[in-house]
Amino acid sequence: MNDWPEGWSDQNRGSRYGSGSGSAQPESARVMRQVRRPAPGAYGGGPDSGPPQYVGGIPEQPSYVDGGEGYDSGYNTGQVYGGGGGGDLPGSRMRERPAPNWRRRIKWTTITVVTVLVVTTVGTYFWADSKLKREVDLSTVIDRPEAGDGTNYLIVGSDSREGLTSAQKKELHTGSADGKRTDSMMILHVGGSGDTLISLPRDSDVEIPTYVGSESGKTFKGTGRHTKLNAAYAEDGPTLLVRAVEYNTGLHIDHYVEIGFNGFANIVDAVGGVEITIDKGFKDKYSGADFKAGRQTLNGEQALAFVRTRHAFAASDLERTKNQQKFLSALAHQVATPSTVLNPFKLYPTMGAGLDSLIVDKDMSLWDLASMFWAMKGVSGGDGMSLNMPISGNTPNGNLQWDKTKVKTLVNELNNGDKVTVSGN
């Protein structure tokens, strides 16, 4: 029995779904290839004769070439749904991938980078600000001179051994003296007419004026007593030192910055050492210095010995202050190099070592500290000048006597924003 009525073929099915028809009517089953059952006797025998036997048991296959019998054009072309055309299944053709929107990508990449930079910068600022030790209250200093042009920083290098082990004290040749004294004192003036770095020899002769005790709050009347400048620090710390400097110079001190032995050495090591040229070699058993002439890179231990040495020089403290200026300027220059600033593995340890070891006044901001740093770098680069406080000789007690006329001229030039014309020893 045939699957389709007699005479039904692929061409006379009428309106059908497939074979290019536009009809929306679906067919209930996929069109199968037409197979006709042979009529009785088709194999050459009687009605009851069975199919012929083939060699190998494989019957001859019908040909579907060029529309031969049994060829189903609709199925063979792969058309299942109507609608005519090229015979592609819906969705079988690959959709073209849209071209990338580079403007959009660049925009979002820029936004992401800027956001990361802003967050990192803000985070670094608050991290650094939290590390500053704002321990000096300059508001307790009495009878202060009027502020002039620019900003004046009093920079102090103390011989504090805080945080040093016995082994480190021996290695750094610091000794084990109690209390704190000042090994170096400088005034850095940042002004419109250029930056000026002035060293104050620790043996400078100064008068101790009336002052208020930093801890007791008691007023100590001035008696005209003279002593070395570093003794003022030993007597009542930073506030009395500021009071003595202002009273004996007439220059208003805006900010106070102090660093100890350990912090100084740590900063130098964190930056990877500081390159400096030593004009003439020297040795000093007290500081541990042992240097040959020439250009060389000093580590923290060597740097500390370099800035502390005074017994090896005929000019003693005056020569030491020159070396301190020279080294601090070189250190500022080294910290500001791209190899440090652009390398977070160097920058953050350097910042951490410096901020951990600094003691500053309560009004000091990171911007003030940055201004001081860049001014130090400018002095080393030739944009400013450095000098010792002008000296006229020695007092009867052996202290260094300031040249009062030159000091007055120097202070007036700084206060008025004029170019400094005074030279020091």
Protein Blocks (a to p, Z undefined) as FASTA:
>chain_A
ZZbdehiafklnojaeeehiabfbdcfbdcddddddddehklopafklccdddehhiacd
ddfeehiahiafklmnopabghihnhpaehkaccddddddfklmmmmmmmmmmmmmmmmm
mmmmmmmmmmpccfbcfklpghiacddehjdddddddfbfghiafklmmmnonojaehjd
dfbdcdddddfkopadddddfkbccdddddddfklopacddehiacdfklmmmmnojmlm
mmmmmmmnopacfbdcdddfklmmmmmmmnopaadddfbgcddfknopacdeddddddfk
lmmmmmmpmklpmklmmmmmmmmmmmmmmmmmmmmpmklmmmmklmmmmmmmmmmmpccd
fklcfklmmmmmmmmmmmmnopaccdddddfbdcfkopacddfklmmmmmmmmmnopacf
bdcZZ
